[in-house]
Amino acid sequence: MKKIIAYLLLLWLTIHTSLAQTTDYSPIPSNKPSKGQKKQIKRKYGMFIHFGINTFHNEEWTDGSKPASSYMPETIDAEQWVQTAKNAGMKYVILVTKHHEGFCLWDSKYTTYDVASSPNQTNVVEAVAKACKKYNIQLGLYYSLWDRKQNAAVWDAKQDKAYDEYMINQLNELLDMAGKYTKVVEFWFDGSWLKPNHRWPLQSIYNTIKQKQPLCQVGINWSIGLPDQVDKQGLQPQDQKNGYPIRYFPSDFRLGDPYLPGNNDPKLFTHQNKLYYMPWESTICLSGKWFYHTQDTTYRSVDDLVKLYKRATAQDNILIINCPPNRKGVMRERDAALLVELRKKLDAE
């Protein structure tokens, strides 16, 4: 009887996995926001959390050669990070789980270049997910498609299949891990410009996320191309027009950091002659750097932030402000104070 039950369970898992792999979760053509997009637009305002091995090298992009042992935060005060966002009136946080160098902020089964090989083995993704649940803040995850450790020869298309599998495996890890505590409401993908758009497994990435988190919104940096050059890199929002092609399909919203939307922000973009609604998410730094830097002392003024907030959240769009934890593993006091001051000014207005 046990063998029969085990066989039936295996058969069910095989069928379920097969169906998940073949189901197309692509968005439905529409000139109005979907249910997931409406929720994203309603969130309106969130925090980017850039933290990782770069934090300990005063660099924005490292190349995968920095030893895991150089990642050595004194602590990981994830609750303080999330509380800072909540005190600022933000609705969600987006945690950088893996940047371009490939260092993972969780213990991944698919690499040793992660926190498990460092002096501080705290699973940062899990810690932030727990804190989001505790403080009723929603969770988004950033994941770099470009990986200078795992896929250094990015120009070699022969490596694509193995690296595609690596990414899908890691995305499943992240979804399963965070999903134990809270829903993942957004995936923010970066580094896509190293390959032509057709070499990225976009459908598999999208399906992997949607089959586990149907309302999770998926965005890929530099989302829109030109009508006569679909894979045009770096088309800024003020240069985008209704009907321009989606470079990375399927996806749900547009990105292009650190730019703000145009004054007449378009929302309808095309794939295979069909129109899709896509809001814009602005991502900007509170200070001068994405990752903590010992010499990063230049901050935006509150008045400047108020103007940025109003422009970025108008026209059914979203604003994300980056606040990098320091080498102690805590948010800087000045970041927290400035965000509270911003909230007070916005509330007063």
C-alpha positions as CSV (number, residue, x, y, z in Angstrom):
1,M,0.0,0.0,0.0
2,K,2.8,2.4,0.9
3,K,4.4,1.8,-2.5
4,I,1.1,2.5,-4.3
5,I,0.6,5.7,-2.4
6,A,4.2,6.8,-3.1
7,Y,3.7,6.0,-6.8
8,L,0.5,8.0,-7.0
9,L,2.1,10.9,-5.2
10,L,5.0,10.8,-7.7
11,L,2.6,10.6,-10.6
12,W,0.6,13.6,-9.3
13,L,3.8,15.7,-8.8
14,T,5.0,14.8,-12.3
15,I,1.6,15.8,-13.9
16,H,1.4,19.0,-11.8
17,T,5.0,20.0,-12.7
18,S,4.4,19.3,-16.4
19,L,1.2,21.3,-16.4
20,A,2.9,24.2,-14.6
21,Q,5.7,24.2,-17.2
22,T,3.4,24.2,-20.2
23,T,0.8,26.7,-18.8
24,D,1.1,30.2,-20.4
25,Y,0.6,32.8,-17.7
26,S,1.1,35.7,-20.0
27,P,-0.9,38.9,-19.4
28,I,-4.1,39.4,-21.3
29,P,-4.2,42.2,-23.8
30,S,-6.0,45.2,-22.3
31,N,-6.1,49.0,-22.3
32,K,-6.8,49.0,-18.6
33,P,-4.8,47.8,-15.5
34,S,-5.2,44.2,-14.4
35,K,-6.0,43.2,-10.9
36,G,-2.4,42.8,-10.0
37,Q,-1.5,46.2,-11.6
38,K,-4.3,47.9,-9.7
39,K,-2.8,46.6,-6.5
40,Q,0.7,47.8,-7.5
41,I,-0.6,51.2,-8.4
42,K,-2.4,51.4,-5.1
43,R,0.8,50.5,-3.2
44,K,2.2,53.7,-4.8
45,Y,5.3,54.1,-2.6
46,G,8.1,51.7,-1.4
47,M,11.7,51.2,-0.4
48,F,14.6,49.7,-2.3
49,I,17.1,47.9,-0.1
50,H,20.5,47.5,-1.7
51,F,22.6,45.3,0.6
52,G,25.2,42.7,-0.1
53,I,28.9,42.1,-0.7
54,N,29.2,45.4,-2.5
55,T,28.4,47.1,0.8
56,F,31.8,46.1,2.1
57,H,33.9,47.3,-0.8
58,N,32.6,50.9,-1.5
59,E,31.6,49.7,-5.0
60,E,28.3,49.7,-6.8
61,W,29.2,46.8,-9.1
62,T,31.7,44.2,-8.2
63,D,32.7,41.4,-10.6
64,G,32.3,38.2,-8.6
65,S,35.9,37.9,-7.5
66,K,35.4,39.4,-4.0
67,P,35.6,36.5,-1.5
68,A,32.4,35.6,0.3
69,S,34.4,36.0,3.5
70,S,34.5,39.8,2.8
71,Y,30.7,40.0,3.4
72,M,30.7,40.5,7.2
73,P,27.9,42.6,8.6
74,E,27.8,42.9,12.4
75,T,24.2,42.0,12.4
76,I,21.1,41.9,10.2
77,D,18.5,44.1,11.7
78,A,15.8,43.3,9.1
79,E,13.1,44.5,11.5
80,Q,14.7,47.9,11.7
81,W,14.8,48.0,7.9
82,V,11.2,47.2,7.5
83,Q,10.1,49.5,10.4
84,T,12.0,52.3,8.7
85,A,9.8,51.8,5.6
86,K,6.6,51.6,7.7
87,N,7.5,54.8,9.6
88,A,8.0,56.5,6.2
89,G,4.5,55.6,5.1
90,M,5.7,53.1,2.5
91,K,3.7,50.1,1.5
92,Y,6.4,47.6,0.5
93,V,10.1,47.0,0.3
94,I,12.1,45.5,-2.5
95,L,15.2,43.6,-1.3
96,V,18.2,43.0,-3.5
97,T,18.6,39.3,-3.3
98,K,21.5,39.0,-5.8
99,H,23.3,41.8,-7.6
100,H,25.4,41.6,-10.8
101,E,28.4,39.9,-9.0
102,G,26.2,36.9,-8.2
103,F,26.5,36.9,-4.3
104,C,23.2,35.6,-2.9
105,L,21.7,36.8,0.4
106,W,20.3,33.4,1.1
107,D,21.7,29.9,1.4
108,S,21.2,28.7,-2.2
109,K,21.6,25.0,-3.1
110,Y,23.0,26.0,-6.5
111,T,26.0,28.1,-5.5
112,T,28.5,28.5,-2.6
113,Y,28.8,32.2,-3.4
114,D,26.3,33.2,-0.7
115,V,25.8,34.1,2.9
116,A,26.3,30.5,4.0
117,S,30.0,30.9,3.0
118,S,30.4,34.2,4.9
119,P,31.1,35.2,8.5
120,N,27.4,36.2,9.0
121,Q,25.2,33.3,7.7
122,T,21.9,35.0,8.4
123,N,19.4,34.2,5.6
124,V,18.6,37.9,4.8
125,V,15.7,37.1,2.4
126,E,14.0,35.0,5.1
127,A,14.7,37.6,7.8
128,V,13.1,40.4,5.7
129,A,10.1,38.2,4.7
130,K,9.5,37.5,8.4
131,A,9.8,41.2,9.3
132,C,7.3,42.1,6.5
133,K,4.8,39.7,7.9
134,K,5.3,41.1,11.4
135,Y,4.9,44.8,10.4
136,N,2.3,44.2,7.6
137,I,4.6,45.5,4.9
138,Q,4.5,43.9,1.5
139,L,7.6,42.2,-0.1
140,G,9.2,42.6,-3.4
141,L,12.5,41.0,-4.6
142,Y,15.2,42.2,-6.9
143,Y,17.2,39.6,-8.9
144,S,20.0,40.4,-11.3
145,L,19.8,38.4,-14.5
146,W,23.4,39.3,-15.2
147,D,25.6,37.2,-13.0
148,R,29.4,37.8,-13.3
149,K,30.2,34.8,-11.1
150,Q,28.0,32.1,-12.6
151,N,27.7,33.3,-16.2
152,A,30.9,35.3,-16.7
153,A,31.1,34.4,-20.4
154,V,27.7,36.0,-21.0
155,W,28.6,36.5,-24.7
156,D,28.7,32.7,-25.2
157,A,25.2,31.6,-26.2
158,K,26.2,27.9,-25.6
159,Q,26.1,28.6,-21.9
160,D,22.5,29.9,-21.9
161,K,20.7,26.6,-21.2
162,A,22.7,25.8,-18.1
163,Y,22.5,29.4,-16.7
164,D,18.7,29.6,-17.5
165,E,18.2,26.5,-15.4
166,Y,20.3,28.0,-12.7
167,M,18.1,31.1,-12.6
168,I,14.8,29.2,-12.6
169,N,16.1,27.1,-9.7
170,Q,17.0,30.1,-7.7
171,L,13.7,31.9,-8.4
172,N,11.9,28.8,-7.1
173,E,14.1,28.9,-4.0
174,L,13.2,32.6,-3.4
175,L,9.5,32.1,-4.0
176,D,9.3,29.1,-1.7
177,M,11.4,30.7,1.0
178,A,9.6,34.0,1.1
179,G,6.2,32.4,0.5
180,K,6.4,30.7,3.9
181,Y,5.9,34.1,5.5
182,T,4.3,36.5,3.1
183,K,3.3,37.0,-0.5
184,V,5.9,38.3,-3.0
185,V,4.2,41.2,-4.7
186,E,6.9,42.2,-7.1
187,F,10.0,40.9,-8.9
188,W,12.4,43.5,-10.2
189,F,14.9,42.1,-12.8
190,D,18.1,43.8,-13.8
191,G,21.2,43.4,-16.0
192,S,19.3,42.2,-19.1
193,W,21.3,44.4,-21.5
194,L,24.2,42.0,-21.7
195,K,22.3,39.7,-24.1
196,P,19.8,40.3,-26.9
197,N,16.3,40.0,-25.4
198,H,15.5,36.7,-27.2
199,R,18.3,35.0,-25.3
200,W,16.6,35.4,-21.9
201,P,14.1,32.7,-20.8
202,L,11.4,35.4,-20.2
203,Q,8.4,33.1,-20.6
204,S,9.9,30.5,-18.1
205,I,10.8,33.3,-15.7
206,Y,7.3,34.8,-15.9
207,N,5.5,31.4,-15.6
208,T,7.7,30.3,-12.6
209,I,6.7,33.4,-10.7
210,K,3.0,33.5,-11.7
211,Q,2.3,29.8,-11.0
212,K,3.2,30.5,-7.3
213,Q,2.3,34.1,-6.9
214,P,-0.3,35.0,-9.6
215,L,-0.6,38.7,-8.6
216,C,3.2,39.3,-8.3
217,Q,4.1,42.0,-10.8
218,V,7.2,41.3,-13.0
219,G,9.3,44.1,-14.4
220,I,12.6,44.1,-16.3
221,N,14.9,47.1,-16.5
222,W,14.7,49.1,-19.7
223,S,11.4,47.6,-20.7
224,I,10.5,49.4,-23.9
225,G,12.1,49.5,-27.3
226,L,11.6,51.4,-30.6
227,P,9.2,50.4,-33.3
228,D,12.0,49.9,-35.8
229,Q,14.5,48.6,-33.1
230,V,12.7,46.4,-30.5
231,D,15.9,45.7,-28.6
232,K,16.9,49.3,-28.3
233,Q,18.6,49.8,-24.9
234,G,18.0,52.8,-22.7
235,L,14.8,54.3,-24.1
236,Q,13.9,56.9,-21.4
237,P,10.3,57.3,-20.3
238,Q,9.9,60.8,-21.8
239,D,10.8,59.3,-25.2
240,Q,8.3,56.4,-25.0
241,K,5.0,56.6,-26.8
242,N,1.8,54.6,-26.9
243,G,2.2,51.6,-29.1
244,Y,5.9,51.2,-28.8
245,P,7.1,47.6,-28.5
246,I,7.7,45.7,-25.2
247,R,11.3,44.5,-25.2
248,Y,10.8,42.0,-22.5
249,F,7.6,40.1,-22.9
250,P,5.9,38.9,-20.8
251,S,6.2,41.5,-18.1
252,D,3.8,43.7,-16.2
253,F,5.3,47.2,-15.6
254,R,8.1,49.4,-17.0
255,L,11.4,50.3,-15.5
256,G,14.4,52.4,-16.4
257,D,16.3,53.6,-13.3
258,P,16.8,56.3,-12.1
259,Y,14.4,58.2,-14.5
260,L,11.0,59.7,-13.7
261,P,7.9,59.4,-16.0
262,G,7.2,61.9,-18.6
263,N,4.5,64.6,-18.1
264,N,2.2,62.7,-20.5
265,D,3.2,59.2,-19.5
266,P,1.9,56.6,-22.0
267,K,0.5,53.3,-20.7
268,L,-0.2,51.1,-23.7
269,F,2.5,49.1,-25.4
270,T,2.6,46.4,-28.0
271,H,3.6,42.8,-28.4
272,Q,2.7,40.9,-31.6
273,N,0.3,43.8,-32.5
274,K,-1.7,43.5,-29.3
275,L,-1.9,46.3,-26.7
276,Y,-0.9,45.8,-23.0
277,Y,-1.3,48.3,-20.1
278,M,2.0,48.9,-18.3
279,P,2.5,51.5,-15.5
280,W,6.0,53.0,-14.8
281,E,7.9,52.5,-11.5
282,S,10.5,55.1,-10.7
283,T,13.5,54.0,-8.6
284,I,15.7,56.8,-7.1
285,C,18.4,57.0,-4.4
286,L,17.9,59.0,-1.2
287,S,21.6,59.7,-1.2
288,G,24.3,59.4,-3.8
289,K,24.7,55.6,-4.1
290,W,22.7,52.5,-4.4
291,F,24.9,50.5,-2.0
292,Y,26.3,51.9,1.2
293,H,29.5,53.7,0.7
294,T,31.7,55.3,3.4
295,Q,32.0,58.5,1.4
296,D,28.3,58.7,0.5
297,T,27.3,61.9,2.3
298,T,25.3,63.8,-0.3
299,Y,21.5,63.6,0.3
300,R,18.4,64.9,-1.4
301,S,16.6,67.7,0.3
302,V,13.1,67.1,1.7
303,D,11.7,69.7,-0.7
304,D,13.3,67.9,-3.6
305,L,11.9,64.6,-2.4
306,V,8.4,66.1,-2.2
307,K,8.6,67.2,-5.8
308,L,9.9,63.7,-6.9
309,Y,7.2,62.0,-5.0
310,K,4.4,64.1,-6.6
311,R,5.8,63.6,-10.1
312,A,6.6,59.9,-9.7
313,T,3.2,58.9,-8.2
314,A,1.1,60.9,-10.5
315,Q,-0.6,59.3,-13.6
316,D,-1.1,55.9,-11.8
317,N,2.7,55.3,-11.4
318,I,4.9,54.2,-8.5
319,L,7.9,55.6,-6.6
320,I,10.6,53.5,-4.9
321,I,13.3,55.2,-2.8
322,N,16.6,53.4,-2.2
323,C,17.9,53.3,1.4
324,P,21.0,51.1,1.8
325,P,21.8,49.5,5.2
326,N,25.4,50.1,6.4
327,R,28.1,47.6,7.3
328,K,26.6,47.2,10.8
329,G,23.5,45.8,9.1
330,V,21.2,48.7,10.0
331,M,19.6,51.6,8.2
332,R,21.5,54.9,8.6
333,E,20.0,57.3,11.0
334,R,19.9,60.1,8.5
335,D,18.0,58.0,6.0
336,A,15.3,57.2,8.6
337,A,15.0,60.8,9.8
338,L,14.8,62.2,6.3
339,L,12.0,59.8,5.3
340,V,10.0,60.6,8.4
341,E,10.4,64.3,7.6
342,L,9.2,63.6,4.1
343,R,6.2,61.8,5.4
344,K,5.2,64.6,7.7
345,K,5.5,67.2,4.9
346,L,3.4,65.0,2.5
347,D,0.8,64.5,5.2
348,A,0.7,68.2,5.9
349,E,0.1,68.9,2.3
